[in-house]
Amino acid sequence: MKKWLPFIVAAAMALWVLSTVRAPADKDFAYTEFGRLPAVFNGRCQPLDSVARNSLLQIREKQAANIEPWKGEFENPKLIPAIEWLAAVMMKPEVADAWQVFRIDHPELVSLLKLPEKDKEKQSDGKHYSWNQMQPSLDALEKETKRASKVEGAHRTPFDQAVLKLQQRLMLYTRLKNTLQPQDAQDWPRELAEYEKLIVPGMAAMHAQQAGKEHDKAVLEKFFGFLQRFDTMSGVEPPLVVPPHHPERSRDGWMRMGEALMEMARGGKLHEAARHYAAMAGAFRSGKPDEFNRAVDAYRQTLAPKLGPELTKADRECFFNRLQPFYISMVIYVLAFLLACASWVNMSEPLRRSAVYLVALAFIVHTAGLVFRMWLESRPPVTNLYSSAIFIGWGAVVLGMVLERFYRDGIGTVVASAVGFITLIIAHHLSLGGDTMEMMRAVLDTNFWLATHVVTITIGYSSAFVAGFLAVIYVLRGAFTRTLSEATGAALSRMVYGIVCFATLFSFVGTVLGGIWADQSWGRFWGWDPKENGALIIVLWNALILHARWSGTIRERGLMNMAIAGNIVTSWSWFGVNMLGIGLHSYGFMDAAFWWLMAFVVSQLALIAIGLLPDDWWLSLRSRPPSSRGGSDGKRGKDSNGDSKLASA
């Protein structure tokens, strides 16, 4: 049984992965097909399914809407997919307005909006609220928003940040409500038909008024009422759902629904998209799934002859969204980490091999997700902070698997699974900021440099983190267990040293390539920009580790402590400089995760403190003679050539 355990575990997880490929069947309304319809949002063509998922992530911080969040832990609250939530927001907003999907964590903001705290009788979980609950206090929120927006970013309090975040979420929600129809529409197919009949007499009345002639005031007033509603729709900048229909328009000439309806008044014809979406809205509001499904299918057939590539891309992205490769990878990495750690406790080779197979499976899924994203957008793997986290984790897993291939002691597997999981968790939280495949900034819209500078320096980040986490394993196993033998310690030391060499090379080359890119884009090779300084600090720190090791200033324990400090340096250069909000690298600015970064720094400082403890405090060193303790006793010893060297950092 033990012999087959690794294959059984890997096969079970592989079957789970394959089970996610098949699309779930819709029971009534064809939400899946509706989600595959293309639109342009955040500067790129994407399916409505992506609009739904990304929007709900920003509003609720999850990709499913819990429309009964007040239910207890064991009461099976009603969860609906993001696309079902979006369909209600777009076509039946009075229902969606009652769903508690807006997450509010700051107690002062809850008090400002006069919202209920956690109370089952009031059907409130104390964290999620509906549009209807907040609407009576929106004026108070608007005043606080104006005040907070005038405060400089560095001086904003957590309350100010919570106010601005909620205002952004409400604005996004308003944009979505005005995507297909005016948010106050009650029977949109009837209203659209009425507007279509009103165009000719309405335009005639308007021209007569302008010429000072007699005109039908009632017709003109009603006509202007429609135009004002459509102008309001366009003014909130909802997604562009009307594809180009004039021969002279380019493939990028998408319009908002409000713009398309106003264009009708200037002599244009009603676009087929408007007619089909009106049919969908009418059927959805009336609860007629068959009519809704026919309207969705008819619209897709209308798009197919002219917008085949857009439909194909939307289908592929929907498949990618459904697969969720990075979430699947996270789950498998966690299981692999637990099995690898368990193999150290009871020295079980089947458990170690099971962990290796799981890491390999997770790596395949991780790689598939990375390549799929590149294929969808025709971009290199790293284009923003989100994709950098994905790629750093991927690179760390590669290095961990290489280490496991040579040493076969579980250390490489633990590093690969731990760093892979942590970086994917970071990526998940970065995705809460919006679309992770957003349109490129102009300075980044150069595939050659994205494929050289950014990828190279990100590999350097990956290597630095792998070295640091190997050092963490050394400290934890050495201080708290008896599993760090002299041979294992020496092997870890060689691993860390080799990977630091690797990190130094890639960090240096990536920094130089970045300077060349900056010279071409901004006219200077180096400008002491915070992001540039962060990259340089990583190079200098890795070089310092190597020189300290070469000179004998540090030995085994000192090398590990400096590698752990490298985690702090790399995390600050990767994330910390983006929180300053200054410099030319504006595409990477962020104002969140400060306290998480500080917690990580404190944890690494605590590990360094443990690494500096006397030998007698380390379980793995108590039984060893002083000469075999890795130079960690602070005394002067002899190196392999007989020269006297300082034994510890």
C-alpha positions, 0 to 999 in steps of 0.5 A: 500500500505504501508503495502505491500511496503517492500514485493514489494521492496524485491521481485523486487530486488530478481527477479533482482538477479534471472535474473543474473543466466541465461547465455546470449546466444551467437549470433555467436561465442560460447564465453561462451563455450570457456570461460569454457575451463580449464587452469592453471594460477597463480598456479591453474586450472581455466576457461579461463573466469576467466583468461580473467576477472582477466587479464582485471581487471589488465589491464583496471580495469574493467571486460569489454573492451571498444574498443571505449573509445573516444566516448562521454557520450551519444554515447553508446561506444562499450563494449565487455565482457572480454572473447571476448577480450581474444579470440581476444588477443589469436587468432587475436592479430593484432585486439586486439592490436588496442583496447584502453584497457591499463589504464594510469593515470599518465600524465608524463607517458603519455608524456614519451610514446608520447601518445595523451591527451584527444582529440576526433579527435585523438580518445583518452579519455586521459586515455586508450591506445592501444598496437599499440599506445605505441609500438613506445615508448616501448624502453623508457619505458624499460629504465624507468622500469630498473631505477624504479626497482632499487629504493627501494619500500619506495622511489619510486615516483608515476611516478615510481609506474606507470611505473612499473604497466604499465610494468606489464600490458604489460607483462601480455598482452604479455603472453596472446598473446602467450598462444595458438599460436606464437603472430606473427602467420598469419595462425596457422593451416597451420603453425602447419601442416607445422611444424608437417611435418618438424619434421622428416627431421628437426631432421635428419638434426640436428643430421647430423649437430651434427655428422659433416655430410652433411645436408639440411641447409634450412630445418634445418634453418626453423626447428630451426625457429619454435623451437625458436618461441616456446621457446619464447612463453614458455619464457614469461610464458603464461597460461598452456593450454595443459593438461597432456596426458602421463599416467605417468604424474600427473593431475597437469602436465599441459604444456604451448603450446610452451613446448608441441610443443617443446616436439613434436620435441623430439619424442612426438606426437602432443597433441590433445589440440594443434590441437583443439586450432589451429582449433579454432584459424583458424576459429576465424581468418577467421570469421567462427563461426560454425567451431569455435563452433564445435572445442570448442565442440570437445575439450570439448568432448576430455577432458571429459573422463580424466579431468571431475573434471577440467571441472566441476570446470571450469563450476562452476567458470564460473557460479560464475563469471557470477553471480557476487554475491558481486557486486549484494550485493553492489547494494542492500546494497546501496539501503537498506542504503538509505531507512533506512536513509530515515526512520529516516527522516520521521519516516516511519516504512514501509521504515525501514522494506523495508531496513531490507528485502533488507539487508537480501536479500543482506546478502543471496547473500553475504553469497552465494558468500562467501560459493561458493568461499570456495566450489570452492577452498576447503578453509576457508573463509579468505585466502588473503586480498581480502577474508578478506574484503569479510568476514569482511563485512559479519561479520559486516552485521551479527552483524548489523542484530542482533542489528536490531532484538533487537532494530528495529530502523534502526540503525543496518540496517544502520550499516550493509548496510554501512559496507557491502558496504564499505568492498565490495568496498575495496574488488573490488579494491583489486581484481585489483591486480590479481586472488583473488583465487590464489594458497596459500603461503606455510605458509598459506597452513594449513586449520586448522589454516586458519579456526581458527586463521584467521577467529577468528581475522577477526571476531574481525576486523568486530566487531571493525568496527561495534562498530566504525560505530555505534559511527559514527551514534551517532555523526552524528545524534547527531551533525547534526539532532534532531533525537538522543533522550536520549533513542536512545543515551543510546541504541547506548551506550549499542550497542557499549559497548557490541560489543567492548566486543565481539571484545576484546574477538575475537581479543584476542583469534585470536591473541593467536591462531596466536602466536601458528601458528607462533610457529609451522611455524616459531619456535617462538610464538611472533616476534614483526612482524608488522602484529602481532603488529597490532593485539596486538594494536587492543586488547589493544585499545579495552581493554582500551575502556572497562577499561575507561568505567568501571572506569567511566573515559568516559561516553557516548560521550567519549565511542563513540569517543574512538570507532571511534578512534578504526576505525583508529586502526583497519584500520591501523592494517588491511591495514596499516602494509601491506604497510610497506613491511617488516615482515614475513606476506609477503602474505599480502603486498601491495603498493596501497591505501595509500592515501585512508587509509589516507583519511579514517583516516582524516575523523575519526579524523574529526568525533572525533573533532565533537564528542568533540564539546560543547553540545550547538553545537549539535542539539540533545543536545541543548534542553536537560537539562545538566543532560541528555546529556550523560556526554558530558558537561565536568563537574563532575556528578553522576553515577547510584550509586551516585559516582562522575565520570568524565563525558567526555573523 
